[in-house]
Amino acid sequence: MKRYIYKFFLGILLLCSLSAGMSSVFAANTSSSAPIYTTLRSIDLRTYNEYRYKMTEQFFHLKKYFEVEQEMSVDILRKIAVLSVKGYKYLPDNLGNKNILNDLLIDIEK
């Protein structure tokens, strides 16, 4: 069970950080020291960054829920799966991105 949880969290983090390198190239110049994945800016709407922010937010909700209840919330897992599929549409269409998404969805179903 711990192996599946580890793989699941790793998949979420990989998917969320997949475009972090590319988004920093095209991101608006901000002088704040806050990481770009913790704030949803107006420039991020209708881009992958919007879904990355929402997935990260759901991940932290899932983490808090797991720490308290010692089980994963099915509702939060479903939200992460839906956000992942929607966010994938904004990523470049290549096999690496598709494999990461498939691994994440398989881990969620387990």
PyMOL commands that set and color helices and strands:
alter all, ss='L'
color gray80, all
select helices_A, chain A and resi 2-17+20-26+42-44+48-69+74-88+95-109
alter helices_A, ss='H'
color red, helices_A
deselect
rebuild
show_as cartoon
